[in-house]
Amino acid sequence: MFGRKNKPAYWIRKTHLLRADEYECSACGRRFDKPYVQCPNCGRNMTKCKYDPTWVDEAEMLDILD
Ligand SMILES: [Zn+2]
């Protein structure tokens, strides 16, 4: 159904230790290198940007936090 197409979406900001930040669409899950006004993949209007500190997990994997 197309009823969910107008559901607001937002960017989930993924920060990485060793590479540039990414912005993941909460609706379709595609990642982009910057937060667009609309998702280039699914076309939803983006309402906000949520911070997801992915780098913490990566740091733990690299064993540099303890
Ligand atoms: Zn999208």
N, CA, C, O and the ligand as a Tripos MOL2 file, in Angstrom:
@<TRIPOS>MOLECULE
protein
  265   263    67     0     0
PROTEIN
NO_CHARGES

@<TRIPOS>ATOM
      1 N           0.8390   -1.2110    0.0000 N.3       1 MET1
      2 CA          0.0000    0.0000    0.0000 C.3       1 MET1
      3 C           0.8680    1.2530    0.0000 C.2       1 MET1
      4 O           2.0280    1.2450    0.4120 O.2       1 MET1
      5 N           0.2420    2.3430   -0.4880 N.am      2 PHE2
      6 CA          0.9910    3.5910   -0.5520 C.3       2 PHE2
      7 C           0.6750    4.5130    0.6260 C.2       2 PHE2
      8 O           1.2050    5.6210    0.7090 O.2       2 PHE2
      9 N          -0.1750    4.0610    1.5220 N.am      3 GLY3
     10 CA         -0.5930    4.9100    2.6250 C.3       3 GLY3
     11 C           0.5460    5.3230    3.5430 C.2       3 GLY3
     12 O           0.5010    6.3810    4.1720 O.2       3 GLY3
     13 N           1.5480    4.4950    3.6120 N.am      4 ARG4
     14 CA          2.6600    4.8040    4.5300 C.3       4 ARG4
     15 C           3.6850    5.7300    3.9100 C.2       4 ARG4
     16 O           4.6610    6.1050    4.5590 O.2       4 ARG4
     17 N           3.4690    6.1010    2.6600 N.am      5 LYS5
     18 CA          4.4770    6.8850    1.9690 C.3       5 LYS5
     19 C           4.6770    8.2740    2.5680 C.2       5 LYS5
     20 O           5.7550    8.8580    2.4570 O.2       5 LYS5
     21 N           3.6170    8.8040    3.2120 N.am      6 ASN6
     22 CA          3.7360   10.1400    3.7890 C.3       6 ASN6
     23 C           4.2210   10.1330    5.2360 C.2       6 ASN6
     24 O           4.3440   11.1830    5.8670 O.2       6 ASN6
     25 N           4.4830    8.9820    5.7310 N.am      7 LYS7
     26 CA          5.0100    8.8920    7.0940 C.3       7 LYS7
     27 C           6.3450    9.6390    7.1700 C.2       7 LYS7
     28 O           7.2150    9.4320    6.3250 O.2       7 LYS7
     29 N           6.5130   10.5010    8.1730 N.am      8 PRO8
     30 CA          7.7580   11.2550    8.2630 C.3       8 PRO8
     31 C           8.9570   10.3340    8.4750 C.2       8 PRO8
     32 O           8.8760    9.3030    9.1430 O.2       8 PRO8
     33 N          10.0340   10.7380    7.8960 N.am      9 ALA9
     34 CA         11.2630    9.9790    8.0610 C.3       9 ALA9
     35 C          12.3440   10.9160    8.5840 C.2       9 ALA9
     36 O          12.1630   12.1330    8.6080 O.2       9 ALA9
     37 N          13.4380   10.3560    8.9910 N.am     10 TYR10
     38 CA         14.5360   11.1750    9.5030 C.3      10 TYR10
     39 C          15.8500   10.4960    9.1930 C.2      10 TYR10
     40 O          15.9050    9.3070    8.8790 O.2      10 TYR10
     41 N          16.8970   11.2770    9.2890 N.am     11 TRP11
     42 CA         18.2360   10.7230    9.0740 C.3      11 TRP11
     43 C          18.7910   10.1670   10.3670 C.2      11 TRP11
     44 O          18.6410   10.7740   11.4270 O.2      11 TRP11
     45 N          19.4170    9.0380   10.2820 N.am     12 ILE12
     46 CA         20.1640    8.5000   11.4170 C.3      12 ILE12
     47 C          21.6320    8.7030   11.0820 C.2      12 ILE12
     48 O          22.1720    8.0790   10.1690 O.2      12 ILE12
     49 N          22.2590    9.5800   11.8320 N.am     13 ARG13
     50 CA         23.6470    9.9010   11.5430 C.3      13 ARG13
     51 C          24.5670    8.8210   12.0940 C.2      13 ARG13
     52 O          24.5890    8.5570   13.2960 O.2      13 ARG13
     53 N          25.3210    8.2080   11.2020 N.am     14 LYS14
     54 CA         26.2660    7.1700   11.6020 C.3      14 LYS14
     55 C          27.6610    7.7660   11.5550 C.2      14 LYS14
     56 O          28.1500    8.1730   10.5010 O.2      14 LYS14
     57 N          28.2780    7.8050   12.7000 N.am     15 THR15
     58 CA         29.6370    8.3280   12.7190 C.3      15 THR15
     59 C          30.6230    7.1700   12.7830 C.2      15 THR15
     60 O          30.3910    6.1730   13.4660 O.2      15 THR15
     61 N          31.6990    7.3160   12.0770 N.am     16 HIS16
     62 CA         32.6910    6.2520   12.0220 C.3      16 HIS16
     63 C          34.0480    6.7910   12.4320 C.2      16 HIS16
     64 O          34.3370    7.9780   12.2810 O.2      16 HIS16
     65 N          34.8540    5.9200   12.9400 N.am     17 LEU17
     66 CA         36.1950    6.3250   13.3510 C.3      17 LEU17
     67 C          37.0960    6.5710   12.1530 C.2      17 LEU17
     68 O          37.8390    7.5520   12.1160 O.2      17 LEU17
     69 N          37.0290    5.6910   11.1880 N.am     18 LEU18
     70 CA         38.0480    5.6790   10.1500 C.3      18 LEU18
     71 C          37.5460    6.1470    8.7960 C.2      18 LEU18
     72 O          38.2930    6.1410    7.8180 O.2      18 LEU18
     73 N          36.2820    6.5530    8.7320 N.am     19 ARG19
     74 CA         35.7710    7.0790    7.4710 C.3      19 ARG19
     75 C          34.7040    8.1300    7.7360 C.2      19 ARG19
     76 O          34.3220    8.3600    8.8830 O.2      19 ARG19
     77 N          34.2280    8.7630    6.6780 N.am     20 ALA20
     78 CA         33.3180    9.8890    6.8190 C.3      20 ALA20
     79 C          31.9690    9.4510    7.3860 C.2      20 ALA20
     80 O          31.5720    8.2920    7.2660 O.2      20 ALA20
     81 N          31.2740   10.4090    8.0080 N.am     21 ASP21
     82 CA         29.9410   10.1310    8.5340 C.3      21 ASP21
     83 C          28.9850    9.7460    7.4080 C.2      21 ASP21
     84 O          29.1580   10.1440    6.2560 O.2      21 ASP21
     85 N          27.9830    8.9700    7.7730 N.am     22 GLU22
     86 CA         26.9330    8.6060    6.8330 C.3      22 GLU22
     87 C          25.5890    8.9690    7.4480 C.2      22 GLU22
     88 O          25.4560    9.0850    8.6660 O.2      22 GLU22
     89 N          24.6070    9.1420    6.5920 N.am     23 TYR23
     90 CA         23.2480    9.4410    7.0370 C.3      23 TYR23
     91 C          22.3300    8.3830    6.4670 C.2      23 TYR23
     92 O          22.1900    8.2500    5.2520 O.2      23 TYR23
     93 N          21.7040    7.6280    7.3630 N.am     24 GLU24
     94 CA         20.8580    6.5310    6.9400 C.3      24 GLU24
     95 C          19.3920    6.9340    7.0150 C.2      24 GLU24
     96 O          18.9430    7.4630    8.0310 O.2      24 GLU24
     97 N          18.6530    6.6880    5.9540 N.am     25 CYS25
     98 CA         17.2150    6.9870    5.9100 C.3      25 CYS25
     99 C          16.4750    6.0230    6.8260 C.2      25 CYS25
    100 O          16.6460    4.8080    6.7310 O.2      25 CYS25
    101 N          15.6370    6.5820    7.7300 N.am     26 SER26
    102 CA         14.9020    5.7220    8.6620 C.3      26 SER26
    103 C          13.8230    4.9220    7.9520 C.2      26 SER26
    104 O          13.3500    3.9120    8.4750 O.2      26 SER26
    105 N          13.4320    5.3650    6.7730 N.am     27 ALA27
    106 CA         12.3480    4.6890    6.0550 C.3      27 ALA27
    107 C          12.8700    3.5510    5.1830 C.2      27 ALA27
    108 O          12.3820    2.4240    5.2720 O.2      27 ALA27
    109 N          13.8550    3.8420    4.3470 N.am     28 CYS28
    110 CA         14.2750    2.8230    3.3860 C.3      28 CYS28
    111 C          15.6420    2.2300    3.7240 C.2      28 CYS28
    112 O          16.0370    1.2130    3.1530 O.2      28 CYS28
    113 N          16.3660    2.8640    4.6510 N.am     29 GLY29
    114 CA         17.6240    2.2860    5.0880 C.3      29 GLY29
    115 C          18.8190    2.5830    4.2010 C.2      29 GLY29
    116 O          19.9240    2.1230    4.4870 O.2      29 GLY29
    117 N          18.6210    3.3450    3.1250 N.am     30 ARG30
    118 CA         19.7470    3.6960    2.2640 C.3      30 ARG30
    119 C          20.6180    4.7340    2.9570 C.2      30 ARG30
    120 O          20.1210    5.5800    3.7010 O.2      30 ARG30
    121 N          21.9140    4.6620    2.7080 N.am     31 ARG31
    122 CA         22.8470    5.5900    3.3460 C.3      31 ARG31
    123 C          23.4150    6.5580    2.3290 C.2      31 ARG31
    124 O          23.6690    6.2020    1.1780 O.2      31 ARG31
    125 N          23.6120    7.7980    2.7770 N.am     32 PHE32
    126 CA         24.1620    8.8420    1.9190 C.3      32 PHE32
    127 C          25.2210    9.6010    2.6910 C.2      32 PHE32
    128 O          25.3080    9.5130    3.9150 O.2      32 PHE32
    129 N          26.0260   10.3520    1.9470 N.am     33 ASP33
    130 CA         27.1390   11.0320    2.6080 C.3      33 ASP33
    131 C          26.7510   12.3660    3.2270 C.2      33 ASP33
    132 O          27.5510   12.9710    3.9410 O.2      33 ASP33
    133 N          25.5280   12.8320    2.9630 N.am     34 LYS34
    134 CA         25.0630   14.0450    3.6270 C.3      34 LYS34
    135 C          23.5530   13.9890    3.7990 C.2      34 LYS34
    136 O          22.8730   13.2460    3.0920 O.2      34 LYS34
    137 N          23.0170   14.7880    4.7560 N.am     35 PRO35
    138 CA         21.5710   14.7500    5.0150 C.3      35 PRO35
    139 C          20.8020   15.6220    4.0310 C.2      35 PRO35
    140 O          20.7700   16.8440    4.1810 O.2      35 PRO35
    141 N          20.1970   15.0230    3.0480 N.am     36 TYR36
    142 CA         19.4070   15.7620    2.0680 C.3      36 TYR36
    143 C          18.0750   16.1840    2.6770 C.2      36 TYR36
    144 O          17.6470   15.6370    3.6940 O.2      36 TYR36
    145 N          17.4150   17.1750    2.0400 N.am     37 VAL37
    146 CA         16.0880   17.6030    2.4970 C.3      37 VAL37
    147 C          15.0800   16.4820    2.2920 C.2      37 VAL37
    148 O          14.2010   16.2510    3.1220 O.2      37 VAL37
    149 N          15.2310   15.7850    1.1560 N.am     38 GLN38
    150 CA         14.4190   14.5950    0.8910 C.3      38 GLN38
    151 C          15.3520   13.4250    0.6590 C.2      38 GLN38
    152 O          16.4720   13.5930    0.1780 O.2      38 GLN38
    153 N          14.8880   12.2560    1.0010 N.am     39 CYS39
    154 CA         15.6820   11.0710    0.7110 C.3      39 CYS39
    155 C          15.7430   10.8630   -0.8030 C.2      39 CYS39
    156 O          14.6950   10.7570   -1.4400 O.2      39 CYS39
    157 N          16.9330   10.8020   -1.3950 N.am     40 PRO40
    158 CA         17.0420   10.6040   -2.8390 C.3      40 PRO40
    159 C          16.5330    9.2400   -3.2910 C.2      40 PRO40
    160 O          16.2420    9.0500   -4.4720 O.2      40 PRO40
    161 N          16.4240    8.3060   -2.3790 N.am     41 ASN41
    162 CA         15.9750    6.9660   -2.7400 C.3      41 ASN41
    163 C          14.4600    6.8110   -2.6560 C.2      41 ASN41
    164 O          13.8330    6.3750   -3.6210 O.2      41 ASN41
    165 N          13.8630    7.1620   -1.5180 N.am     42 CYS42
    166 CA         12.4270    6.9360   -1.3480 C.3      42 CYS42
    167 C          11.6150    8.2230   -1.4140 C.2      42 CYS42
    168 O          10.3860    8.1680   -1.4640 O.2      42 CYS42
    169 N          12.2770    9.3850   -1.4150 N.am     43 GLY43
    170 CA         11.5790   10.6450   -1.6470 C.3      43 GLY43
    171 C          10.8490   11.2270   -0.4510 C.2      43 GLY43
    172 O          10.1030   12.1950   -0.6000 O.2      43 GLY43
    173 N          11.0420   10.6720    0.7090 N.am     44 ARG44
    174 CA         10.3650   11.2130    1.8920 C.3      44 ARG44
    175 C          11.0170   12.5070    2.3460 C.2      44 ARG44
    176 O          12.2210   12.7080    2.1860 O.2      44 ARG44
    177 N          10.1920   13.3860    2.9210 N.am     45 ASN45
    178 CA         10.7320   14.5850    3.5410 C.3      45 ASN45
    179 C          11.3700   14.2050    4.8660 C.2      45 ASN45
    180 O          10.7950   13.4650    5.6640 O.2      45 ASN45
    181 N          12.5470   14.7170    5.0790 N.am     46 MET46
    182 CA         13.2630   14.3810    6.2950 C.3      46 MET46
    183 C          13.0130   15.4300    7.3580 C.2      46 MET46
    184 O          13.1600   16.6260    7.1070 O.2      46 MET46
    185 N          12.6330   14.9810    8.5520 N.am     47 THR47
    186 CA         12.2110   15.9090    9.5880 C.3      47 THR47
    187 C          13.3380   16.2480   10.5590 C.2      47 THR47
    188 O          13.3670   17.3450   11.1170 O.2      47 THR47
    189 N          14.2380   15.3410   10.7570 N.am     48 LYS48
    190 CA         15.2820   15.5880   11.7500 C.3      48 LYS48
    191 C          16.4500   14.6510   11.5100 C.2      48 LYS48
    192 O          16.4380   13.8180   10.6050 O.2      48 LYS48
    193 N          17.4440   14.8140   12.3380 N.am     49 CYS49
    194 CA         18.6090   13.9540   12.2460 C.3      49 CYS49
    195 C          18.8970   13.3960   13.6260 C.2      49 CYS49
    196 O          19.0990   14.1380   14.5880 O.2      49 CYS49
    197 N          18.9110   12.0980   13.7030 N.am     50 LYS50
    198 CA         19.1500   11.4230   14.9730 C.3      50 LYS50
    199 C          20.5970   10.9320   15.0030 C.2      50 LYS50
    200 O          21.1210   10.4090   14.0190 O.2      50 LYS50
    201 N          21.2110   11.1150   16.1400 N.am     51 TYR51
    202 CA         22.6150   10.7360   16.2680 C.3      51 TYR51
    203 C          22.7550    9.3010   16.7330 C.2      51 TYR51
    204 O          22.1890    8.9130   17.7550 O.2      51 TYR51
    205 N          23.4910    8.5300   15.9980 N.am     52 ASP52
    206 CA         23.7300    7.1370   16.3700 C.3      52 ASP52
    207 C          25.2350    6.9160   16.4590 C.2      52 ASP52
    208 O          25.9030    6.7810   15.4340 O.2      52 ASP52
    209 N          25.7660    6.8780   17.6580 N.am     53 PRO53
    210 CA         27.2210    6.8290   17.8160 C.3      53 PRO53
    211 C          27.8190    5.4730   17.4550 C.2      53 PRO53
    212 O          28.2910    4.7320   18.3170 O.2      53 PRO53
    213 N          27.7860    5.1750   16.1850 N.am     54 THR54
    214 CA         28.3110    3.8970   15.6990 C.3      54 THR54
    215 C          29.7840    3.7260   16.0420 C.2      54 THR54
    216 O          30.2710    2.6100   16.2250 O.2      54 THR54
    217 N          30.4880    4.8660   16.1260 N.am     55 TRP55
    218 CA         31.9350    4.7780   16.3320 C.3      55 TRP55
    219 C          32.2900    4.1360   17.6650 C.2      55 TRP55
    220 O          33.3860    3.5960   17.8180 O.2      55 TRP55
    221 N          31.3650    4.1890   18.6450 N.am     56 VAL56
    222 CA         31.6530    3.5760   19.9460 C.3      56 VAL56
    223 C          31.8230    2.0640   19.7830 C.2      56 VAL56
    224 O          32.7540    1.4670   20.3230 O.2      56 VAL56
    225 N          30.8960    1.4560   19.0230 N.am     57 ASP57
    226 CA         31.0210    0.0180   18.7540 C.3      57 ASP57
    227 C          32.2940   -0.2980   17.9920 C.2      57 ASP57
    228 O          32.9730   -1.2870   18.2650 O.2      57 ASP57
    229 N          32.6000    0.5560   17.0390 N.am     58 GLU58
    230 CA         33.8070    0.3200   16.2480 C.3      58 GLU58
    231 C          35.0520    0.4430   17.1210 C.2      58 GLU58
    232 O          36.0150   -0.3040   16.9490 O.2      58 GLU58
    233 N          35.0270    1.3860   18.0550 N.am     59 ALA59
    234 CA         36.1560    1.5580   18.9500 C.3      59 ALA59
    235 C          36.3350    0.3300   19.8370 C.2      59 ALA59
    236 O          37.4550   -0.1020   20.1080 O.2      59 ALA59
    237 N          35.1980   -0.2280   20.2840 N.am     60 GLU60
    238 CA         35.2780   -1.4370   21.1070 C.3      60 GLU60
    239 C          35.8380   -2.6120   20.3020 C.2      60 GLU60
    240 O          36.6060   -3.4270   20.8120 O.2      60 GLU60
    241 N          35.4310   -2.6740   19.0320 N.am     61 MET61
    242 CA         35.9630   -3.7380   18.1810 C.3      61 MET61
    243 C          37.4670   -3.5800   17.9810 C.2      61 MET61
    244 O          38.2100   -4.5580   17.8900 O.2      61 MET61
    245 N          37.8860   -2.3320   17.9160 N.am     62 LEU62
    246 CA         39.3180   -2.0980   17.7040 C.3      62 LEU62
    247 C          40.1020   -2.1630   19.0130 C.2      62 LEU62
    248 O          41.3290   -2.0740   19.0320 O.2      62 LEU62
    249 N          39.3360   -2.3250   20.1320 N.am     63 ASP63
    250 CA         39.9870   -2.4950   21.4360 C.3      63 ASP63
    251 C          40.7610   -1.2770   21.8820 C.2      63 ASP63
    252 O          41.8250   -1.4100   22.4870 O.2      63 ASP63
    253 N          40.2520   -0.0910   21.5970 N.am     64 ILE64
    254 CA         40.9820    1.0880   22.0340 C.3      64 ILE64
    255 C          40.2880    1.8200   23.1760 C.2      64 ILE64
    256 O          40.7660    2.8590   23.6300 O.2      64 ILE64
    257 N          39.1520    1.2740   23.6460 N.am     65 LEU65
    258 CA         38.4570    1.9790   24.7130 C.3      65 LEU65
    259 C          38.8850    1.5050   26.0950 C.2      65 LEU65
    260 O          38.7310    2.2440   27.0680 O.2      65 LEU65
    261 N          39.4080    0.3160   26.2030 N.am     66 ASP66
    262 CA         39.8730   -0.0840   27.5280 C.3      66 ASP66
    263 C          41.2480   -0.6960   27.4680 C.2      66 ASP66
    264 O          41.7930   -1.0900   28.4990 O.2      66 ASP66
    265 ZN         14.7090    6.7530    2.0710 Zn       67 ZN67
@<TRIPOS>BOND
     1     1     2 1
     2     2     3 1
     3     3     4 2
     4     3     5 am
     5     5     6 1
     6     6     7 1
     7     7     8 2
     8     7     9 am
     9     9    10 1
    10    10    11 1
    11    11    12 2
    12    11    13 am
    13    13    14 1
    14    14    15 1
    15    15    16 2
    16    15    17 am
    17    17    18 1
    18    18    19 1
    19    19    20 2
    20    19    21 am
    21    21    22 1
    22    22    23 1
    23    23    24 2
    24    23    25 am
    25    25    26 1
    26    26    27 1
    27    27    28 2
    28    27    29 am
    29    29    30 1
    30    30    31 1
    31    31    32 2
    32    31    33 am
    33    33    34 1
    34    34    35 1
    35    35    36 2
    36    35    37 am
    37    37    38 1
    38    38    39 1
    39    39    40 2
    40    39    41 am
    41    41    42 1
    42    42    43 1
    43    43    44 2
    44    43    45 am
    45    45    46 1
    46    46    47 1
    47    47    48 2
    48    47    49 am
    49    49    50 1
    50    50    51 1
    51    51    52 2
    52    51    53 am
    53    53    54 1
    54    54    55 1
    55    55    56 2
    56    55    57 am
    57    57    58 1
    58    58    59 1
    59    59    60 2
    60    59    61 am
    61    61    62 1
    62    62    63 1
    63    63    64 2
    64    63    65 am
    65    65    66 1
    66    66    67 1
    67    67    68 2
    68    67    69 am
    69    69    70 1
    70    70    71 1
    71    71    72 2
    72    71    73 am
    73    73    74 1
    74    74    75 1
    75    75    76 2
    76    75    77 am
    77    77    78 1
    78    78    79 1
    79    79    80 2
    80    79    81 am
    81    81    82 1
    82    82    83 1
    83    83    84 2
    84    83    85 am
    85    85    86 1
    86    86    87 1
    87    87    88 2
    88    87    89 am
    89    89    90 1
    90    90    91 1
    91    91    92 2
    92    91    93 am
    93    93    94 1
    94    94    95 1
    95    95    96 2
    96    95    97 am
    97    97    98 1
    98    98    99 1
    99    99   100 2
   100    99   101 am
   101   101   102 1
   102   102   103 1
   103   103   104 2
   104   103   105 am
   105   105   106 1
   106   106   107 1
   107   107   108 2
   108   107   109 am
   109   109   110 1
   110   110   111 1
   111   111   112 2
   112   111   113 am
   113   113   114 1
   114   114   115 1
   115   115   116 2
   116   115   117 am
   117   117   118 1
   118   118   119 1
   119   119   120 2
   120   119   121 am
   121   121   122 1
   122   122   123 1
   123   123   124 2
   124   123   125 am
   125   125   126 1
   126   126   127 1
   127   127   128 2
   128   127   129 am
   129   129   130 1
   130   130   131 1
   131   131   132 2
   132   131   133 am
   133   133   134 1
   134   134   135 1
   135   135   136 2
   136   135   137 am
   137   137   138 1
   138   138   139 1
   139   139   140 2
   140   139   141 am
   141   141   142 1
   142   142   143 1
   143   143   144 2
   144   143   145 am
   145   145   146 1
   146   146   147 1
   147   147   148 2
   148   147   149 am
   149   149   150 1
   150   150   151 1
   151   151   152 2
   152   151   153 am
   153   153   154 1
   154   154   155 1
   155   155   156 2
   156   155   157 am
   157   157   158 1
   158   158   159 1
   159   159   160 2
   160   159   161 am
   161   161   162 1
   162   162   163 1
   163   163   164 2
   164   163   165 am
   165   165   166 1
   166   166   167 1
   167   167   168 2
   168   167   169 am
   169   169   170 1
   170   170   171 1
   171   171   172 2
   172   171   173 am
   173   173   174 1
   174   174   175 1
   175   175   176 2
   176   175   177 am
   177   177   178 1
   178   178   179 1
   179   179   180 2
   180   179   181 am
   181   181   182 1
   182   182   183 1
   183   183   184 2
   184   183   185 am
   185   185   186 1
   186   186   187 1
   187   187   188 2
   188   187   189 am
   189   189   190 1
   190   190   191 1
   191   191   192 2
   192   191   193 am
   193   193   194 1
   194   194   195 1
   195   195   196 2
   196   195   197 am
   197   197   198 1
   198   198   199 1
   199   199   200 2
   200   199   201 am
   201   201   202 1
   202   202   203 1
   203   203   204 2
   204   203   205 am
   205   205   206 1
   206   206   207 1
   207   207   208 2
   208   207   209 am
   209   209   210 1
   210   210   211 1
   211   211   212 2
   212   211   213 am
   213   213   214 1
   214   214   215 1
   215   215   216 2
   216   215   217 am
   217   217   218 1
   218   218   219 1
   219   219   220 2
   220   219   221 am
   221   221   222 1
   222   222   223 1
   223   223   224 2
   224   223   225 am
   225   225   226 1
   226   226   227 1
   227   227   228 2
   228   227   229 am
   229   229   230 1
   230   230   231 1
   231   231   232 2
   232   231   233 am
   233   233   234 1
   234   234   235 1
   235   235   236 2
   236   235   237 am
   237   237   238 1
   238   238   239 1
   239   239   240 2
   240   239   241 am
   241   241   242 1
   242   242   243 1
   243   243   244 2
   244   243   245 am
   245   245   246 1
   246   246   247 1
   247   247   248 2
   248   247   249 am
   249   249   250 1
   250   250   251 1
   251   251   252 2
   252   251   253 am
   253   253   254 1
   254   254   255 1
   255   255   256 2
   256   255   257 am
   257   257   258 1
   258   258   259 1
   259   259   260 2
   260   259   261 am
   261   261   262 1
   262   262   263 1
   263   263   264 2
@<TRIPOS>SUBSTRUCTURE
     1 MET1         2 RESIDUE 1 A MET
     2 PHE2         6 RESIDUE 1 A PHE
     3 GLY3        10 RESIDUE 1 A GLY
     4 ARG4        14 RESIDUE 1 A ARG
     5 LYS5        18 RESIDUE 1 A LYS
     6 ASN6        22 RESIDUE 1 A ASN
     7 LYS7        26 RESIDUE 1 A LYS
     8 PRO8        30 RESIDUE 1 A PRO
     9 ALA9        34 RESIDUE 1 A ALA
    10 TYR10       38 RESIDUE 1 A TYR
    11 TRP11       42 RESIDUE 1 A TRP
    12 ILE12       46 RESIDUE 1 A ILE
    13 ARG13       50 RESIDUE 1 A ARG
    14 LYS14       54 RESIDUE 1 A LYS
    15 THR15       58 RESIDUE 1 A THR
    16 HIS16       62 RESIDUE 1 A HIS
    17 LEU17       66 RESIDUE 1 A LEU
    18 LEU18       70 RESIDUE 1 A LEU
    19 ARG19       74 RESIDUE 1 A ARG
    20 ALA20       78 RESIDUE 1 A ALA
    21 ASP21       82 RESIDUE 1 A ASP
    22 GLU22       86 RESIDUE 1 A GLU
    23 TYR23       90 RESIDUE 1 A TYR
    24 GLU24       94 RESIDUE 1 A GLU
    25 CYS25       98 RESIDUE 1 A CYS
    26 SER26      102 RESIDUE 1 A SER
    27 ALA27      106 RESIDUE 1 A ALA
    28 CYS28      110 RESIDUE 1 A CYS
    29 GLY29      114 RESIDUE 1 A GLY
    30 ARG30      118 RESIDUE 1 A ARG
    31 ARG31      122 RESIDUE 1 A ARG
    32 PHE32      126 RESIDUE 1 A PHE
    33 ASP33      130 RESIDUE 1 A ASP
    34 LYS34      134 RESIDUE 1 A LYS
    35 PRO35      138 RESIDUE 1 A PRO
    36 TYR36      142 RESIDUE 1 A TYR
    37 VAL37      146 RESIDUE 1 A VAL
    38 GLN38      150 RESIDUE 1 A GLN
    39 CYS39      154 RESIDUE 1 A CYS
    40 PRO40      158 RESIDUE 1 A PRO
    41 ASN41      162 RESIDUE 1 A ASN
    42 CYS42      166 RESIDUE 1 A CYS
    43 GLY43      170 RESIDUE 1 A GLY
    44 ARG44      174 RESIDUE 1 A ARG
    45 ASN45      178 RESIDUE 1 A ASN
    46 MET46      182 RESIDUE 1 A MET
    47 THR47      186 RESIDUE 1 A THR
    48 LYS48      190 RESIDUE 1 A LYS
    49 CYS49      194 RESIDUE 1 A CYS
    50 LYS50      198 RESIDUE 1 A LYS
    51 TYR51      202 RESIDUE 1 A TYR
    52 ASP52      206 RESIDUE 1 A ASP
    53 PRO53      210 RESIDUE 1 A PRO
    54 THR54      214 RESIDUE 1 A THR
    55 TRP55      218 RESIDUE 1 A TRP
    56 VAL56      222 RESIDUE 1 A VAL
    57 ASP57      226 RESIDUE 1 A ASP
    58 GLU58      230 RESIDUE 1 A GLU
    59 ALA59      234 RESIDUE 1 A ALA
    60 GLU60      238 RESIDUE 1 A GLU
    61 MET61      242 RESIDUE 1 A MET
    62 LEU62      246 RESIDUE 1 A LEU
    63 ASP63      250 RESIDUE 1 A ASP
    64 ILE64      254 RESIDUE 1 A ILE
    65 LEU65      258 RESIDUE 1 A LEU
    66 ASP66      262 RESIDUE 1 A ASP
    67 ZN67       265 GROUP 0 **** ****
